[in-house]
């Protein structure tokens, strides 16, 4: 189950969240992390190998986009394993992820620069 491998690492999960909104170039993805660009590239390579991200070349850039089909297999397995109560937990997780995104976008630039993050 390659989808499970894709979501096994927190950095890969965050990359998936980033590209779920819209396709992004590798540089924009790497800018969200404090780890090195080569480390981000390794995570992107794993996501492509797992089939959950698709890379296309546009000029000198690689653009990464989400492919959700492999994740459906993981969701189906978890649904079968955990049943209906899991649906409520997924809804709660979705709400929490949306809240965290709103907070991250609303964070003042001075707070982001103190932490060494980029917008």
TORBAFI-812170 format. One record per atom (N, C-alpha, C): residue number from 1; atom name; x, y, z. Coordinates in nm, 4 decimals. Atoms other than C-alpha are relative to their C-alpha. Layout:
NUM,CA,X,Y,Z
...
***
This chain:
1,N,0.0857,-0.1176,0.0000
1,CA,0.0000,0.0000,0.0000
1,C,0.0906,0.1243,0.0000
2,N,-0.0901,-0.1140,0.0131
2,CA,0.2107,0.2882,-0.1338
2,C,-0.0554,0.1274,0.0630
3,N,0.0602,-0.1176,-0.0621
3,CA,-0.0372,0.5471,-0.0064
3,C,0.0358,0.0088,0.1470
4,N,-0.0369,0.0018,-0.1416
4,CA,0.0438,0.4390,0.3491
4,C,0.1447,0.0440,0.0173
5,N,-0.1407,-0.0428,-0.0047
5,CA,0.4166,0.4822,0.2826
5,C,0.0092,0.1515,-0.0207
6,N,-0.0031,-0.1435,0.0303
6,CA,0.3466,0.8295,0.1428
6,C,-0.0354,0.0838,0.1216
7,N,0.0450,-0.0809,-0.1135
7,CA,0.1703,0.9505,0.4565
7,C,0.0695,-0.0376,0.1312
8,N,-0.0674,0.0465,-0.1213
8,CA,0.4041,0.7764,0.7021
8,C,0.0895,0.1061,0.0633
9,N,-0.0922,-0.1012,-0.0505
9,CA,0.6275,1.0839,0.7405
9,C,-0.0698,0.1356,0.0099
10,N,0.0675,-0.1295,-0.0168
10,CA,0.5114,1.4232,0.8756
10,C,0.0359,0.1028,-0.1082
11,N,-0.0373,-0.0938,0.1069
11,CA,0.7087,1.6178,0.6120
11,C,-0.0778,-0.0326,-0.1273
12,N,0.0761,0.0388,0.1201
12,CA,0.5448,1.4177,0.3327
12,C,-0.1467,0.0354,0.0146
13,N,0.1404,-0.0381,-0.0205
13,CA,0.2025,1.4747,0.4885
13,C,-0.0192,0.1493,-0.0231
14,N,0.0118,-0.1449,0.0198
14,CA,0.2659,1.8491,0.4922
14,C,0.0156,0.0369,-0.1477
15,N,-0.0133,-0.0236,0.1441
15,CA,0.3836,1.8408,0.1304
15,C,-0.1317,-0.0314,-0.0695
16,N,0.1284,0.0362,0.0600
16,CA,0.0601,1.6634,0.0390
16,C,-0.1044,0.1087,0.0259
17,N,0.0930,-0.1096,-0.0291
17,CA,-0.1366,1.9381,0.2139
17,C,0.0291,0.1204,-0.0888
18,N,-0.0367,-0.1154,0.0826
18,CA,0.0573,2.2046,0.0242
18,C,-0.0485,-0.0163,-0.1441
19,N,0.0365,0.0195,0.1402
19,CA,-0.0046,2.0512,-0.3177
19,C,-0.1470,-0.0374,-0.0179
20,N,0.1432,0.0306,0.0134
20,CA,-0.3660,1.9621,-0.2391
20,C,-0.0783,0.1234,-0.0414
21,N,0.0674,-0.1242,0.0382
21,CA,-0.4619,2.3288,-0.2846
21,C,0.0212,0.0315,-0.1477
22,N,-0.0345,-0.0300,0.1385
22,CA,-0.2828,2.3750,-0.6180
22,C,0.1392,-0.0566,-0.0272
23,N,-0.1352,0.0457,0.0338
23,CA,0.0209,2.2389,-0.8048
23,C,0.1029,0.1077,0.0347
24,N,-0.1048,-0.0930,-0.0413
24,CA,0.3461,2.3957,-0.6820
24,C,0.1354,-0.0429,-0.0547
25,N,-0.1375,0.0347,0.0370
25,CA,0.7052,2.4165,-0.8042
25,C,0.0790,-0.0462,0.1220
26,N,-0.0815,0.0563,-0.1081
26,CA,0.9692,2.2365,-0.5995
26,C,0.0552,0.1084,0.0917
27,N,-0.0560,-0.1076,-0.0810
27,CA,1.1239,2.5634,-0.4813
27,C,-0.1002,0.0571,0.0984
28,N,0.1049,-0.0509,-0.0890
28,CA,0.7953,2.6855,-0.3364
28,C,-0.0295,-0.0993,0.1116
29,N,0.0228,0.1030,-0.1016
29,CA,0.7467,2.3556,-0.1564
29,C,0.1150,0.0033,0.1010
30,N,-0.1172,0.0011,-0.0881
30,CA,1.1023,2.3601,-0.0166
30,C,0.0028,0.1218,0.0911
31,N,-0.0012,-0.1237,-0.0790
31,CA,1.0540,2.7185,0.1071
31,C,-0.0850,-0.0122,0.1264
32,N,0.0859,0.0181,-0.1178
32,CA,0.7925,2.5927,0.3566
32,C,0.0687,-0.0759,0.1128
33,N,-0.0643,0.0874,-0.0977
33,CA,1.0450,2.3781,0.5434
33,C,0.1352,0.0544,0.0438
34,N,-0.1310,-0.0393,-0.0501
34,CA,1.3506,2.4360,0.7587
34,C,0.1064,-0.1044,-0.0342
35,N,-0.0963,0.1029,0.0411
35,CA,1.5124,2.1155,0.6277
35,C,0.0605,0.0404,-0.1343
36,N,-0.0706,-0.0351,0.1236
36,CA,1.7522,2.1256,0.3313
36,C,-0.0836,-0.0326,-0.1239
37,N,0.0689,0.0276,0.1273
37,CA,1.6315,2.1343,-0.0278
37,C,0.0216,-0.1450,-0.0452
38,N,-0.0166,0.1416,0.0369
38,CA,1.7927,1.7929,-0.0974
38,C,-0.0895,-0.0930,0.0822
39,N,0.0891,0.0833,-0.0827
39,CA,1.5939,1.6487,0.1950
39,C,-0.1436,0.0097,-0.0500
40,N,0.1352,-0.0170,0.0564
40,CA,1.2705,1.7959,0.0531
40,C,-0.0091,-0.0764,-0.1313
41,N,-0.0006,0.0725,0.1280
41,CA,1.3668,1.6530,-0.2881
41,C,-0.0159,-0.1501,0.0206
42,N,0.0151,0.1433,-0.0284
42,CA,1.3998,1.3061,-0.1333
42,C,-0.1438,-0.0337,0.0364
43,N,0.1408,0.0223,-0.0348
43,CA,1.0511,1.3372,0.0165
43,C,-0.0879,0.0081,-0.1248
44,N,0.0771,-0.0118,0.1245
44,CA,0.9140,1.4529,-0.3193
44,C,0.0187,-0.1247,-0.0867
45,N,-0.0262,0.1207,0.0782
45,CA,1.0811,1.1550,-0.4891
45,C,-0.0811,-0.1181,0.0544
46,N,0.0797,0.1071,-0.0606
46,CA,0.9136,0.9158,-0.2412
46,C,-0.1466,0.0168,-0.0377
47,N,0.1413,-0.0249,0.0334
47,CA,0.5752,1.0803,-0.3045
47,C,-0.0293,-0.0337,-0.1465
48,N,0.0181,0.0350,0.1415
48,CA,0.6220,1.0426,-0.6810
48,C,0.0035,-0.1515,-0.0164
49,N,-0.0092,0.1464,0.0064
49,CA,0.7307,0.6772,-0.6381
49,C,-0.1272,-0.0665,0.0503
50,N,0.1238,0.0540,-0.0568
50,CA,0.4191,0.6143,-0.4280
50,C,-0.1214,0.0314,-0.0873
51,N,0.1089,-0.0333,0.0912
51,CA,0.2051,0.7693,-0.7002
51,C,-0.0998,0.1018,0.0533
52,N,0.0951,-0.0962,-0.0567
52,CA,0.0399,1.0283,-0.4756
52,C,0.0274,0.1428,-0.0465
53,N,-0.0354,-0.1301,0.0561
53,CA,0.2186,1.3207,-0.6414
53,C,0.0500,-0.0240,-0.1416
54,N,-0.0431,0.0071,0.1395
54,CA,0.2752,1.3804,-1.0107
54,C,0.0890,0.1196,-0.0278
55,N,-0.0931,-0.1081,0.0342
55,CA,0.5718,1.5838,-1.1360
55,C,-0.0042,0.0252,-0.1499
56,N,-0.0078,-0.0395,0.1405
56,CA,0.5603,1.7745,-1.4626
56,C,0.1083,0.1063,-0.0128
57,N,-0.1058,-0.0967,0.0229
57,CA,0.8362,1.9830,-1.6154
57,C,-0.0586,0.1180,-0.0764
58,N,0.0418,-0.1236,0.0648
58,CA,0.7637,2.3445,-1.7036
58,C,0.1226,0.0905,-0.0058
59,N,-0.1254,-0.0746,0.0114
59,CA,1.0745,2.5148,-1.8366
59,C,0.1069,-0.0692,0.0824
60,N,-0.1047,0.0565,-0.0861
60,CA,1.3431,2.4624,-1.5726
60,C,-0.0559,-0.0474,0.1334
61,N,0.0619,0.0371,-0.1271
61,CA,1.0946,2.3865,-1.2941
61,C,-0.0737,-0.1326,-0.0095
62,N,0.0875,0.1168,-0.0154
62,CA,0.9305,2.0690,-1.1753
62,C,-0.1193,0.0475,0.0811
63,N,0.1243,-0.0377,-0.0665
63,CA,0.5685,2.1266,-1.0798
63,C,-0.0625,-0.1275,0.0552
64,N,0.0546,0.1174,-0.0676
64,CA,0.4159,1.8856,-0.8283
64,C,-0.1484,0.0203,0.0283
65,N,0.1453,-0.0043,-0.0205
65,CA,0.0431,1.8066,-0.8116
65,C,-0.0450,-0.1283,0.0685
66,N,0.0542,0.1145,-0.0738
66,CA,-0.1608,1.5759,-0.5898
66,C,-0.0727,-0.0960,-0.0930
67,N,0.0775,0.1076,0.0626
67,CA,-0.2906,1.2434,-0.7222
67,C,-0.0637,-0.0762,0.1158
68,N,0.0654,0.0545,-0.1191
68,CA,-0.5469,1.1306,-0.4685
68,C,-0.0376,-0.1477,-0.0108
69,N,0.0453,0.1383,0.0163
69,CA,-0.6268,0.7873,-0.6148
69,C,0.0709,-0.0985,0.0930
70,N,-0.0652,0.0953,-0.0914
70,CA,-0.3573,0.5976,-0.4181
70,C,-0.0408,0.0192,0.1462
71,N,0.0421,-0.0252,-0.1376
71,CA,-0.4793,0.7627,-0.0984
71,C,-0.1392,-0.0559,0.0268
72,N,0.1332,0.0582,-0.0160
72,CA,-0.8307,0.6306,-0.1607
72,C,0.0122,-0.1425,0.0530
73,N,-0.0228,0.1364,-0.0482
73,CA,-0.6944,0.2792,-0.1057
73,C,0.0248,0.0001,0.1510
74,N,-0.0279,-0.0115,-0.1435
74,CA,-0.5617,0.3854,0.2371
74,C,-0.1283,0.0357,0.0743
75,N,0.1246,-0.0424,-0.0647
75,CA,-0.8897,0.5594,0.3242
75,C,-0.1001,-0.1153,0.0055
76,N,0.0913,0.1144,0.0044
76,CA,-1.0894,0.2528,0.2187
76,C,0.0402,-0.1040,0.1043
77,N,-0.0490,0.0959,-0.0985
77,CA,-0.8701,0.0271,0.4297
77,C,-0.0318,0.0475,0.1421
78,N,0.0261,-0.0531,-0.1335
78,CA,-0.8990,0.2537,0.7341
78,C,-0.1489,-0.0006,0.0317
79,N,0.1445,0.0014,-0.0209
79,CA,-1.2735,0.2828,0.6874
79,C,-0.0474,-0.1410,0.0340
80,N,0.0367,0.1393,-0.0259
80,CA,-1.3050,-0.0950,0.6754
80,C,0.0492,-0.0434,0.1383
81,N,-0.0599,0.0382,-0.1271
81,CA,-1.0770,-0.1328,0.9766
81,C,-0.0683,0.0673,0.1188
82,N,0.0498,-0.0781,-0.1132
82,CA,-1.2247,0.1394,1.1938
82,C,-0.1498,0.0267,-0.0044
83,N,0.1442,-0.0172,0.0119
83,CA,-1.5786,0.1715,1.0622
83,C,-0.0477,0.1433,0.0129
84,N,0.0663,-0.1304,-0.0019
84,CA,-1.8206,0.4605,1.0998
84,C,0.0578,0.0980,0.1019
85,N,-0.0556,-0.0985,-0.0936
85,CA,-1.6677,0.6156,1.4159
85,C,0.1205,0.0738,-0.0564
86,N,-0.1167,-0.0640,0.0594
86,CA,-1.3581,0.6879,1.2102
86,C,-0.0409,0.1179,-0.0880
87,N,0.0479,-0.1105,0.0838
87,CA,-1.5625,0.9073,0.9741
87,C,-0.0107,0.1290,0.0807
88,N,0.0123,-0.1188,-0.0850
88,CA,-1.6369,1.1448,1.2605
88,C,0.1373,0.0545,0.0356
89,N,-0.1356,-0.0449,-0.0316
89,CA,-1.2680,1.1551,1.3518
89,C,0.0648,0.0668,-0.1209
90,N,-0.0535,-0.0632,0.1203
90,CA,-1.1748,1.2314,0.9910
90,C,-0.0599,0.1392,-0.0195
91,N,0.0631,-0.1316,0.0084
91,CA,-1.4270,1.5163,0.9902
91,C,0.0653,0.0965,0.0980
92,N,-0.0648,-0.0843,-0.1003
92,CA,-1.2702,1.6500,1.3090
92,C,0.1422,0.0355,-0.0429
93,N,-0.1349,-0.0259,0.0488
93,CA,-0.9225,1.6159,1.1577
93,C,-0.0030,0.1031,-0.1120
94,N,0.0129,-0.0964,0.1097
94,CA,-1.0330,1.8017,0.8453
94,C,-0.0253,0.1404,0.0539
95,N,0.0276,-0.1295,-0.0623
95,CA,-1.1709,2.0825,1.0618
95,C,0.1261,0.0565,0.0634
96,N,-0.1236,-0.0448,-0.0653
96,CA,-0.8450,2.0997,1.2597
96,C,0.1040,0.0446,-0.1018
97,N,-0.0954,-0.0372,0.1052
97,CA,-0.6320,2.1071,0.9438
97,C,-0.0390,0.1347,-0.0605
98,N,0.0476,-0.1277,0.0557
98,CA,-0.8465,2.3894,0.8008
98,C,0.0276,0.1140,0.0969
99,N,-0.0257,-0.1035,-0.1005
99,CA,-0.8137,2.5838,1.1277
99,C,0.1484,0.0352,0.0041
100,N,-0.1448,-0.0236,-0.0038
100,CA,-0.4357,2.5410,1.1310
100,C,0.0453,0.0782,-0.1226
101,N,-0.0343,-0.0747,0.1224
101,CA,-0.4119,2.6620,0.7704
101,C,-0.0404,0.1458,0.0124
102,N,0.0455,-0.1387,-0.0169
102,CA,-0.6190,2.9710,0.8520
102,C,0.0924,0.0750,0.0941
103,N,-0.0892,-0.0651,-0.0960
103,CA,-0.3985,3.0472,1.1516
103,C,0.1361,0.0286,-0.0618
104,N,-0.1304,-0.0181,0.0633
104,CA,-0.0806,2.9991,0.9475
104,C,-0.0046,0.1173,-0.0972
105,N,0.0133,-0.1103,0.0961
105,CA,-0.2065,3.2377,0.6784
105,C,-0.0190,0.1335,0.0702
106,N,0.0295,-0.1234,-0.0714
106,CA,-0.3186,3.4931,0.9366
106,C,0.1147,0.0443,0.0907
107,N,-0.1111,-0.0311,-0.0886
107,CA,0.0103,3.4857,1.1317
107,C,0.0718,0.1256,-0.0503
108,N,-0.0720,-0.1216,0.0404
108,CA,0.1824,3.8262,1.1299
108,C,0.1377,-0.0338,-0.0563
109,N,-0.1309,0.0306,0.0608
109,CA,0.4992,3.8355,0.9129
109,C,0.1138,0.0010,0.1000
110,N,-0.1083,-0.0063,-0.0970
110,CA,0.7169,3.9285,1.2116
110,C,0.0131,-0.1307,0.0778
111,N,-0.0039,0.1275,-0.0719
111,CA,0.6204,3.6071,1.3912
111,C,0.0603,-0.1079,-0.0872
112,N,-0.0542,0.0990,0.0918
112,CA,0.7037,3.3992,1.0823
112,C,0.1506,0.0167,-0.0152
113,N,-0.1424,-0.0210,0.0214
113,CA,1.0429,3.5631,1.0349
113,C,0.0808,-0.0347,0.1243
114,N,-0.0689,0.0367,-0.1231
114,CA,1.1340,3.5044,1.4000
114,C,0.0263,-0.1498,0.0005
115,N,-0.0141,0.1465,0.0023
115,CA,1.0797,3.1321,1.3470
115,C,0.0831,-0.0470,-0.1183
116,N,-0.0794,0.0400,0.1155
116,CA,1.2815,3.1363,1.0249
116,C,-0.0822,-0.0562,-0.1131
117,N,0.0887,0.0498,0.1045
117,CA,0.9805,3.0535,0.8093
117,C,-0.0140,0.1053,-0.1076
118,N,0.0294,-0.0935,0.1084
118,CA,0.8969,3.2057,0.4750
118,C,-0.1447,-0.0122,-0.0377
119,N,0.1423,0.0007,0.0376
119,CA,0.5566,3.2984,0.3444
119,C,-0.0242,-0.0701,-0.1289
***
